[in-house]
Amino acid sequence: NAGVTQTPKFQVLKTGQSMTLQCAQDMNHEYMSWYRQDPGMGLRLIHYSVGAGITDQGEVPNGYNVSRSTTEDFPLRLLSAAPSQTSVYFCASSYYSSGSYGYTFGSGTRLTVV
Amino acid sequence: KQEVTQIPAALSVPEGENLVLNCSFTDSAIYNLQWFRQDPGKGLTSLLLIQSSQREQTSGRLNASLDKSSGRSTLYIAASQPGDSATYLCAASESGGYNKLIFGAGTRLAVHP
């Protein structure tokens, strides 16, 4: 049971390059989300999905795209990388049961844009 | 807009001490309040979740309380151990719609032998 798997773990991009951060979960969770974590700040929500084919914006969506064609996968695309997107990115899956939500987070992708 | 603040930002204590981590939030209309643990280079692990209708939750040496009226939650760690060293994050979730988590910046805890 792998939980939430994020790839790659580390990545260095040049300004203007594009890339996709991969996220996969094997728990059949309905909900998935992407957060970024910057030094001295809490995690901030980028995009989220409440089911296959349904996505929505979070707090800091600019510069990122997402899609969810299957329950298992929720990739995050950086369209044209900027130094401000240097951060640690976390993918999470969650489910709703008995009035509460259970979360599982991936181990993160550390992205540096130069 | 909900804002979550955690105090202190860092804490260093000797092994065996009982300690309290604080979390405050600006909007009392939360759905629930969660505490997470983050180890270096790792993801977040959920520790305790308190529903908005509850006052506290306990798991082993951990006890979390919630006071919506004052916008505060505390995480109490009893008899701290070096293995408790980590960053502790609290997150408030919004009512209605998707369960968006609003995180504090965390408290970095070091427990030394």
Interface residues (C-beta under 8 A of the other chain):
Chain A: V4 Y31 Y35 G40 M41 G42 L43 R44 L45 Y48 V50 D56 G58 F90 A92 S94 Y96 G99 S100 Y101 G102 Y103 F105 G106 S107 G108
Chain B: V4 N32 Q34 F36 G41 K42 G43 L44 T45 S46 L49 Q51 L89 A91 S93 Y98 N99 K100 L101 I102 F103 G104 A105 G106
